[in-house]
């Protein structure tokens, strides 16, 4: 677990890395806490080094989009290159680890067509890799029931059950997800049973080792808490005890399917594929508080939904910070920083020039629309309005128009620029009309949207560089959140073995870092 000169193999090394991140971030709090929607209204480019912005305003869009990935150009100012390189050195590496070298007994097996049905490429990759990692962890700690926390439609739980033949309980807050999981599992089990019958095998012969795998048990729980997960160690999974399951789980969960095993082992392994917000934190705390939980494999996401300790008197169970070491430093993130931690350098680096320009244009439209609200609807602006995601719709419209428009003879650069400006102004007006509709606002008859766009247009070439410089802070902020979780486990003493690995291909699944912890036998 190393990034350049920083390591996190011990608590002291992790604390040193965390301290270096905090020291670096403090002078850039103005960037971290900025709302890019206020770019034109607050003239945010004036807060950034003038030499940086002068250099980047004429840079190719594809080079600007590579800034969050740590890429620089030779002609850039030395201070800008140092900023980007330092961010890269402070970020936890995201290149997919060699799992067979790092973890014992890991064999990533491809999923059958039956098990992968309904999965997109990203989900299939994640489930293939994570199921093999979880299975390896289960084998290393002894017979255990896997608790798939935040199981969704049960993809991970079903692969662990049917392919790796582990006992699995799938927990999710949505009863609809539980029903989908059960229906899908029934279809998969029917397929396995059919295959066994065709092979002349006894479906229920335990001694032969060919018993048809059990489907995962599903439990719907409105509140996924530490207490609820701890109670799982005492709940039998007999077919006749379904009502007891609900009562035993604080009267919250509802069990919808059971294993044929009379009793589940009291040993548990927690697994979470992109367990959202505080749910990943709850998993780690439950691992420490419940002796029956022998291991945990957690991949977090949605840092924007983390709860955060705002003061010394606030809740000690907040999602950030977790570790005593980080709490002692008195550092807080805030909502904007948590939002920024969700940015993916890999996603933006894969965009070409056209897609990059469209991305920057949409940021410009939204920031210019903020000027409209500021001038004509200040009372609406005070509520921090959200107009939803209009980017995809605008991109699709442009792509369709490009395909439908026949090729033209070459025109002069002057004519091209004039047409481009007219088109952009027209697109901005369409953007605003759509935004007014989403906010249930009437379009003022005397509002000259083209004048607003002309006022902003002189600075639109600065929004891409500003956005990319700010986005480059995202991987470091995510690293800080991950290191906090790692150090929380390292603070528990030598009885816990913990590692942090990027287990997915980051170009497929950017949130790819798994925190893996196991209890060591006394």
C-alpha positions as CSV (number, residue, x, y, z in Angstrom):
1,X,0.0,0.0,0.0
2,X,2.2,2.8,-1.3
3,X,2.0,5.9,-3.5
4,X,5.3,7.4,-4.4
5,X,7.0,8.4,-1.1
6,X,3.9,7.7,1.0
7,X,2.9,4.4,2.5
8,X,0.1,3.2,4.8
9,X,1.3,-0.2,6.0
10,X,1.2,1.0,9.6
11,X,-0.8,3.5,11.6
12,X,2.1,6.0,11.8
13,X,2.7,5.8,8.1
14,X,-1.0,6.4,7.4
15,X,-1.1,9.3,9.8
16,X,1.9,10.8,8.1
17,X,0.2,10.5,4.7
18,X,-3.0,12.0,6.0
19,X,-1.1,15.0,7.6
20,X,0.6,15.6,4.3
21,X,-2.7,15.7,2.4
22,X,-4.3,18.1,4.9
23,X,-1.2,20.4,4.8
24,X,-1.4,20.5,1.0
25,X,-5.2,21.1,0.8
26,X,-5.5,24.0,3.2
27,X,-4.3,26.7,0.8
28,X,-6.7,25.5,-1.8
29,X,-9.8,25.6,0.4
30,X,-11.2,28.3,-1.9
31,X,-11.2,25.8,-4.8
32,X,-12.6,22.9,-2.8
33,X,-15.5,25.0,-1.4
34,X,-16.3,26.7,-4.6
35,X,-19.6,26.1,-6.5
36,X,-18.7,26.1,-10.2
37,X,-22.3,27.3,-11.0
38,X,-21.1,30.7,-9.5
39,X,-18.2,30.8,-11.9
40,X,-19.3,33.9,-13.8
41,X,-21.3,35.5,-11.0
42,X,-18.4,35.5,-8.5
43,X,-15.6,35.8,-11.1
44,X,-14.0,32.6,-9.7
45,X,-11.1,32.6,-12.2
46,X,-9.6,35.6,-10.4
47,X,-8.9,33.4,-7.3
48,X,-6.6,31.1,-9.3
49,X,-3.0,31.9,-10.2
50,X,-3.2,34.3,-13.2
51,X,-0.2,32.6,-14.9
52,X,-2.0,29.2,-14.7
53,X,-5.2,30.6,-16.2
54,X,-3.4,32.5,-19.0
55,X,-1.5,29.4,-20.0
56,X,-4.5,27.0,-19.9
57,X,-7.1,29.2,-21.6
58,X,-5.6,28.4,-25.0
59,X,-4.7,24.8,-24.2
60,X,-6.3,21.8,-26.0
61,X,-9.4,20.5,-24.3
62,X,-8.0,16.9,-24.2
63,X,-4.9,18.1,-22.3
64,X,-7.0,20.0,-19.8
65,X,-9.1,16.9,-19.2
66,X,-5.9,15.0,-18.3
67,X,-5.0,17.3,-15.4
68,X,-7.0,15.2,-12.8
69,X,-5.0,12.2,-14.0
70,X,-1.7,13.9,-13.2
71,X,-0.7,14.7,-16.8
72,X,1.1,18.0,-17.6
73,X,2.6,19.7,-20.6
74,X,6.2,20.9,-20.8
75,X,5.3,24.5,-21.6
76,X,3.1,24.9,-18.5
77,X,4.3,27.1,-15.6
78,X,6.6,25.2,-13.1
79,X,4.2,26.0,-10.2
80,X,1.3,24.4,-12.1
81,X,3.2,21.3,-12.9
82,X,4.3,21.0,-9.3
83,X,0.7,21.3,-8.2
84,X,-0.5,18.5,-10.5
85,X,2.5,16.3,-9.6
86,X,2.0,16.8,-5.9
87,X,-1.7,15.9,-6.2
88,X,-0.7,12.7,-8.0
89,X,1.9,11.7,-5.4
90,X,-0.7,12.3,-2.6
91,X,-3.4,10.1,-4.3
92,X,-3.8,6.5,-3.5
93,X,-2.9,4.5,-6.7
94,X,-5.8,3.3,-8.7
95,X,-4.2,0.9,-11.1
96,X,-5.8,-2.6,-10.7
97,X,-3.7,-4.7,-8.3
98,X,-2.3,-8.1,-9.2
99,X,-4.8,-9.9,-6.9
100,X,-3.2,-13.3,-7.2
101,X,0.1,-11.8,-5.8
102,X,-1.5,-9.6,-3.2
103,X,-4.2,-12.1,-1.9
104,X,-4.0,-15.9,-1.5
105,X,-6.4,-18.2,-3.2
106,X,-7.9,-15.6,-5.6
107,X,-9.0,-17.0,-8.9
108,X,-11.2,-14.6,-10.9
109,X,-13.5,-16.9,-12.8
110,X,-15.7,-15.6,-15.7
111,X,-19.5,-15.6,-15.0
112,X,-21.8,-17.9,-16.9
113,X,-24.5,-16.4,-19.1
114,X,-27.1,-17.4,-16.5
115,X,-25.4,-15.7,-13.6
116,X,-24.5,-12.5,-15.6
117,X,-27.9,-12.0,-17.1
118,X,-29.1,-8.4,-16.7
119,X,-25.6,-7.1,-15.8
120,X,-23.9,-4.4,-17.8
121,X,-20.2,-4.5,-18.5
122,X,-19.3,-2.5,-15.4
123,X,-21.4,-4.6,-13.0
124,X,-20.2,-7.9,-14.5
125,X,-16.6,-6.8,-14.0
126,X,-17.2,-5.8,-10.5
127,X,-19.1,-8.9,-9.5
128,X,-16.6,-11.2,-11.2
129,X,-13.7,-9.7,-9.3
130,X,-15.3,-9.0,-5.9
131,X,-16.9,-12.4,-5.6
132,X,-13.5,-14.1,-6.1
133,X,-12.0,-11.7,-3.4
134,X,-14.8,-12.3,-0.9
135,X,-14.6,-16.1,-1.5
136,X,-10.9,-16.0,-0.9
137,X,-11.4,-14.1,2.4
138,X,-14.2,-16.5,3.5
139,X,-11.9,-19.5,2.8
140,X,-9.1,-17.9,4.9
141,X,-11.2,-17.3,8.0
142,X,-13.1,-20.6,8.0
143,X,-16.7,-21.5,7.3
144,X,-18.8,-18.3,7.5
145,X,-22.0,-16.9,6.2
146,X,-21.5,-13.9,3.9
147,X,-23.7,-10.9,4.6
148,X,-24.0,-8.9,1.3
149,X,-24.8,-5.4,2.7
150,X,-26.8,-3.1,0.4
151,X,-27.2,-6.1,-2.0
152,X,-29.4,-4.3,-4.6
153,X,-30.7,-6.9,-7.0
154,X,-28.5,-9.6,-5.5
155,X,-25.9,-10.0,-8.2
156,X,-23.0,-10.4,-5.8
157,X,-25.0,-12.6,-3.4
158,X,-26.1,-15.0,-6.1
159,X,-22.6,-15.5,-7.6
160,X,-21.3,-16.2,-4.1
161,X,-24.1,-18.7,-3.6
162,X,-24.3,-20.5,-6.9
163,X,-20.7,-20.2,-8.2
164,X,-18.7,-20.3,-5.0
165,X,-21.3,-22.2,-3.0
166,X,-21.1,-20.1,0.1
167,X,-24.0,-19.5,2.6
168,X,-25.2,-15.9,1.8
169,X,-27.7,-13.4,3.3
170,X,-28.6,-10.4,1.1
171,X,-29.6,-7.3,3.0
172,X,-31.2,-4.3,1.3
173,X,-33.4,-1.4,2.4
174,X,-35.7,-1.9,-0.6
175,X,-38.4,-4.6,-0.5
176,X,-38.6,-4.4,-4.3
177,X,-34.9,-5.3,-4.5
178,X,-35.5,-8.2,-2.2
179,X,-38.3,-9.5,-4.5
180,X,-36.2,-9.0,-7.6
181,X,-33.4,-10.9,-5.9
182,X,-35.6,-13.8,-4.9
183,X,-37.2,-14.1,-8.4
184,X,-33.8,-14.0,-10.1
185,X,-32.3,-16.5,-7.7
186,X,-35.3,-18.9,-8.3
187,X,-34.6,-18.8,-12.0
188,X,-30.9,-19.4,-11.5
189,X,-31.5,-22.4,-9.1
190,X,-34.0,-23.8,-11.6
191,X,-31.3,-23.7,-14.3
192,X,-28.8,-25.4,-12.0
193,X,-31.3,-28.1,-11.0
194,X,-32.1,-28.8,-14.6
195,X,-28.4,-29.1,-15.5
196,X,-27.9,-31.6,-12.6
197,X,-30.9,-33.7,-13.6
198,X,-29.6,-33.9,-17.2
199,X,-26.3,-35.1,-15.7
200,X,-28.1,-37.7,-13.7
201,X,-27.0,-36.2,-10.3
202,X,-29.1,-36.2,-7.1
203,X,-30.1,-32.7,-6.4
204,X,-30.2,-33.2,-2.6
205,X,-27.2,-35.6,-2.1
206,X,-24.9,-33.8,0.3
207,X,-22.5,-36.8,0.6
208,X,-21.9,-36.8,-3.2
209,X,-20.8,-33.2,-3.0
210,X,-23.1,-32.4,-5.9
211,X,-25.9,-30.8,-3.9
212,X,-27.7,-28.0,-5.8
213,X,-26.5,-24.7,-4.4
214,X,-28.9,-22.8,-2.1
215,X,-30.2,-19.4,-3.1
216,X,-29.3,-16.5,-0.9
217,X,-31.6,-15.6,2.0
218,X,-32.9,-12.0,1.5
219,X,-33.8,-9.6,4.3
220,X,-35.4,-6.2,3.8
221,X,-34.5,-3.7,6.5
222,X,-35.5,-0.1,6.5
223,X,-32.5,1.0,8.7
224,X,-29.2,-0.8,8.2
225,X,-27.6,-0.2,11.5
226,X,-24.7,-1.7,13.5
227,X,-27.2,-3.2,16.0
228,X,-29.2,-4.9,13.1
229,X,-26.1,-6.4,11.6
230,X,-24.9,-7.7,15.0
231,X,-28.3,-9.4,15.5
232,X,-27.8,-11.4,12.4
233,X,-25.5,-13.7,14.4
234,X,-28.4,-14.9,16.5
235,X,-31.1,-15.3,13.9
236,X,-31.9,-18.9,12.7
237,X,-32.7,-19.3,9.1
238,X,-35.1,-22.3,9.3
239,X,-38.0,-22.3,6.9
240,X,-40.5,-22.2,9.8
241,X,-38.9,-19.3,11.6
242,X,-39.6,-16.5,9.1
243,X,-41.7,-14.5,11.5
244,X,-39.1,-14.9,14.2
245,X,-36.5,-13.4,11.8
246,X,-38.4,-10.2,11.6
247,X,-39.0,-10.0,15.3
248,X,-35.4,-10.8,16.1
249,X,-34.1,-8.0,13.9
250,X,-35.5,-5.2,15.9
251,X,-38.9,-5.6,14.3
252,X,-37.5,-4.0,11.2
253,X,-36.4,-6.6,8.7
254,X,-38.5,-9.0,6.8
255,X,-37.0,-12.4,5.7
256,X,-38.4,-13.5,2.4
257,X,-36.5,-16.7,1.7
258,X,-34.5,-19.2,3.7
259,X,-31.6,-21.6,3.3
260,X,-32.3,-25.3,3.7
261,X,-29.6,-25.5,6.4
262,X,-31.1,-25.8,9.8
263,X,-28.8,-23.3,11.4
264,X,-26.4,-20.8,10.0
265,X,-22.8,-20.7,11.4
266,X,-22.3,-17.9,13.9
267,X,-19.2,-16.8,11.9
268,X,-19.9,-13.9,9.5
269,X,-18.1,-12.1,6.7
270,X,-19.5,-8.7,5.6
271,X,-19.2,-7.7,2.0
272,X,-20.3,-4.5,0.4
273,X,-20.1,-3.6,-3.3
274,X,-20.3,0.2,-3.4
275,X,-22.2,0.4,-0.1
276,X,-23.5,3.9,-0.2
277,X,-22.4,6.8,2.2
278,X,-22.4,5.8,5.9
279,X,-23.3,2.2,5.1
280,X,-19.6,1.4,4.4
281,X,-18.7,3.0,7.7
282,X,-21.3,1.0,9.5
283,X,-19.8,-2.2,8.1
284,X,-16.4,-1.3,9.5
285,X,-17.7,-0.4,12.9
286,X,-19.8,-3.6,13.0
287,X,-16.7,-5.6,12.2
288,X,-15.0,-4.1,15.2
289,X,-17.9,-4.3,17.6
290,X,-19.2,-7.8,16.8
291,X,-16.8,-10.7,17.5
292,X,-18.8,-13.1,15.3
293,X,-17.9,-10.9,12.2
294,X,-14.6,-12.5,11.2
295,X,-13.8,-10.3,8.2
296,X,-15.1,-7.4,6.1
297,X,-14.6,-6.5,2.4
298,X,-15.9,-3.0,1.8
299,X,-15.9,-0.8,-1.4
300,X,-17.4,2.5,-0.6
301,X,-19.0,5.2,-2.8
302,X,-21.3,8.2,-2.6
303,X,-19.0,10.2,-0.3
304,X,-21.3,13.1,-0.8
305,X,-23.8,11.3,1.4
306,X,-21.4,10.7,4.3
307,X,-22.4,12.3,7.6
308,X,-19.7,14.5,9.1
309,X,-18.9,15.5,12.6
310,X,-19.4,19.3,12.7
311,X,-18.4,19.9,16.3
312,X,-17.0,18.1,19.4
313,X,-20.6,17.8,20.7
314,X,-22.0,16.1,17.5
315,X,-22.6,12.4,17.0
316,X,-19.6,10.1,17.5
317,X,-20.9,7.7,14.9
318,X,-20.7,10.0,12.0
319,X,-19.2,8.8,8.7
320,X,-16.2,11.2,8.7
321,X,-13.8,11.2,10.4
322,X,-13.7,7.7,11.8
323,X,-10.2,7.4,13.1
324,X,-8.9,9.0,16.4
325,X,-5.8,10.2,14.5
326,X,-7.8,12.3,12.0
327,X,-10.2,13.5,14.7
328,X,-7.2,14.8,16.7
329,X,-6.1,17.0,13.7
330,X,-9.5,18.8,13.8
331,X,-9.9,18.7,10.0
332,X,-13.3,18.7,8.4
333,X,-14.3,18.3,4.7
334,X,-17.7,19.9,4.2
335,X,-20.3,19.1,1.6
336,X,-18.5,20.5,-1.4
337,X,-15.3,18.5,-0.6
338,X,-17.3,15.3,-0.2
339,X,-19.0,16.0,-3.6
340,X,-15.6,16.6,-5.1
341,X,-14.2,13.3,-3.7
342,X,-16.7,11.6,-6.1
343,X,-14.9,12.9,-9.2
344,X,-13.3,10.3,-11.4
345,X,-10.0,11.2,-13.1
346,X,-10.3,8.1,-15.3
347,X,-13.7,9.1,-16.6
348,X,-12.6,12.5,-17.8
349,X,-9.3,11.3,-19.2
350,X,-11.2,9.1,-21.6
351,X,-13.2,12.0,-23.2
352,X,-12.1,13.2,-26.6
353,X,-11.9,16.8,-27.7
354,X,-15.6,17.0,-28.8
355,X,-17.0,15.5,-25.6
356,X,-14.6,17.7,-23.6
357,X,-15.8,20.8,-25.3
358,X,-19.4,19.8,-24.8
359,X,-18.8,19.2,-21.1
360,X,-17.2,22.6,-20.6
361,X,-20.0,24.3,-22.6
362,X,-22.6,22.8,-20.4
363,X,-20.8,24.1,-17.3
364,X,-20.8,27.5,-19.0
365,X,-24.5,27.3,-19.6
366,X,-25.3,26.4,-16.0
367,X,-23.0,29.1,-14.7
368,X,-24.5,31.7,-17.0
369,X,-28.0,30.7,-16.0
370,X,-26.9,31.3,-12.4
371,X,-26.4,34.9,-13.4
372,X,-29.9,35.0,-14.7
373,X,-31.3,33.8,-11.4
374,X,-29.1,36.2,-9.5
375,X,-30.5,39.2,-11.5
376,X,-34.1,38.2,-11.9
377,X,-34.9,35.6,-9.3
378,X,-32.7,36.2,-6.2
379,X,-35.3,34.6,-3.9
380,X,-35.0,31.4,-5.9
381,X,-31.2,31.6,-6.0
382,X,-31.2,31.7,-2.2
383,X,-32.7,28.2,-2.1
384,X,-29.7,26.7,-4.0
385,X,-31.9,25.4,-6.8
386,X,-31.2,22.2,-8.7
387,X,-32.2,22.0,-12.3
388,X,-31.3,18.3,-12.7
389,X,-29.0,16.8,-15.3
390,X,-29.6,18.4,-18.7
391,X,-26.2,17.5,-20.1
392,X,-27.1,14.1,-21.7
393,X,-30.1,15.5,-23.4
394,X,-28.1,18.4,-24.9
395,X,-25.4,16.1,-26.0
396,X,-27.8,13.7,-27.7
397,X,-29.5,16.7,-29.5
398,X,-26.1,17.9,-30.8
399,X,-25.1,14.4,-32.0
400,X,-28.4,14.0,-33.8
401,X,-28.0,17.4,-35.4
402,X,-24.5,16.6,-36.5
403,X,-25.6,13.4,-38.2
404,X,-28.6,15.0,-39.8
405,X,-26.6,18.0,-41.2
406,X,-25.1,17.4,-44.6
407,X,-21.4,18.3,-45.1
408,X,-20.9,21.9,-46.2
409,X,-18.3,23.5,-48.4
410,X,-15.4,25.1,-46.5
411,X,-16.2,28.5,-45.2
412,X,-14.0,31.3,-43.9
413,X,-12.8,31.2,-40.2
414,X,-14.7,34.4,-39.6
415,X,-18.0,33.0,-41.0
416,X,-17.5,29.8,-38.9
417,X,-16.9,31.7,-35.7
418,X,-19.9,33.9,-36.3
419,X,-22.2,30.9,-36.9
420,X,-20.7,29.1,-33.9
421,X,-21.4,32.1,-31.6
422,X,-25.0,32.3,-32.9
423,X,-25.5,28.6,-32.4
424,X,-24.1,28.7,-28.9
425,X,-26.3,31.7,-27.9
426,X,-29.3,29.8,-29.2
427,X,-28.3,26.7,-27.3
428,X,-28.0,28.7,-24.1
429,X,-31.5,30.1,-24.6
430,X,-32.9,26.6,-25.0
431,X,-31.0,25.5,-21.9
432,X,-32.5,28.4,-19.9
433,X,-36.0,27.7,-21.1
434,X,-35.7,24.1,-20.0
435,X,-34.2,25.2,-16.6
436,X,-37.1,27.7,-16.1
437,X,-39.6,24.8,-16.7
438,X,-37.8,22.5,-14.3
439,X,-37.9,25.2,-11.6
440,X,-41.6,26.0,-12.4
441,X,-40.6,29.6,-13.2
442,X,-42.1,31.8,-15.9
443,X,-39.8,33.2,-18.6
444,X,-39.9,37.0,-18.2
445,X,-40.9,38.6,-21.4
446,X,-38.3,41.4,-21.1
447,X,-35.4,39.1,-20.3
448,X,-32.6,39.3,-22.9
449,X,-30.8,35.9,-22.5
450,X,-28.5,36.7,-25.4
451,X,-27.2,39.7,-23.5
452,X,-26.4,37.5,-20.5
453,X,-24.6,35.0,-22.7
454,X,-22.6,37.8,-24.4
455,X,-21.5,39.0,-20.9
456,X,-20.4,35.6,-19.9
457,X,-19.0,34.5,-23.3
458,X,-15.7,36.5,-22.9
459,X,-14.7,34.2,-20.0
460,X,-16.1,30.8,-21.2
461,X,-12.7,29.6,-22.2
462,X,-11.6,29.8,-18.6
463,X,-14.3,27.5,-17.2
464,X,-12.6,24.3,-18.5
465,X,-9.2,25.0,-16.9
466,X,-10.9,26.1,-13.6
467,X,-13.1,23.0,-13.5
468,X,-10.2,20.6,-14.3
469,X,-7.9,22.2,-11.7
470,X,-10.6,21.8,-9.1
471,X,-11.5,18.3,-10.2
472,X,-7.8,17.3,-9.8
473,X,-8.3,17.7,-6.0
474,X,-11.0,14.9,-6.1
475,X,-8.7,11.9,-6.0
476,X,-6.7,13.3,-3.1
477,X,-10.0,14.0,-1.1
478,X,-11.1,10.4,-1.8
479,X,-7.7,9.2,-0.6
480,X,-8.1,11.1,2.6
481,X,-11.5,9.5,3.2
482,X,-10.1,6.0,2.5
483,X,-7.0,6.5,4.7
484,X,-9.3,7.6,7.5
485,X,-11.1,4.3,7.3
486,X,-7.9,2.4,7.1
487,X,-6.4,4.1,10.1
488,X,-9.6,3.4,12.1
489,X,-8.9,-0.3,11.7
490,X,-5.2,0.1,12.2
491,X,-5.9,1.8,15.6
492,X,-7.6,-1.4,16.8
493,X,-4.4,-3.2,17.5
494,X,-2.5,-6.2,16.2
495,X,-5.5,-8.6,16.3
496,X,-6.7,-7.0,13.1
497,X,-5.0,-7.6,9.7
498,X,-6.0,-4.9,7.2
499,X,-5.1,-4.0,3.7
500,X,-6.4,-1.5,1.1
501,X,-6.3,-2.5,-2.6
502,X,-7.6,-1.2,-6.0
503,X,-9.3,-4.4,-7.2
504,X,-11.2,-3.2,-10.2
505,X,-10.0,-1.8,-13.5
506,X,-10.4,2.0,-12.9
507,X,-11.5,2.7,-16.4
508,X,-14.5,0.4,-16.0
509,X,-15.2,1.1,-12.3
510,X,-13.5,4.2,-10.9
511,X,-14.6,3.5,-7.2
512,X,-12.2,0.5,-7.1
513,X,-10.5,0.6,-3.7
514,X,-11.4,-2.2,-1.3
515,X,-10.8,-2.1,2.4
516,X,-10.2,-5.7,3.5
517,X,-9.9,-6.6,7.2
518,X,-9.7,-9.9,9.0
519,X,-9.5,-11.0,12.7
520,X,-6.4,-12.9,13.5
521,X,-6.7,-16.0,15.6
522,X,-5.4,-15.6,19.2
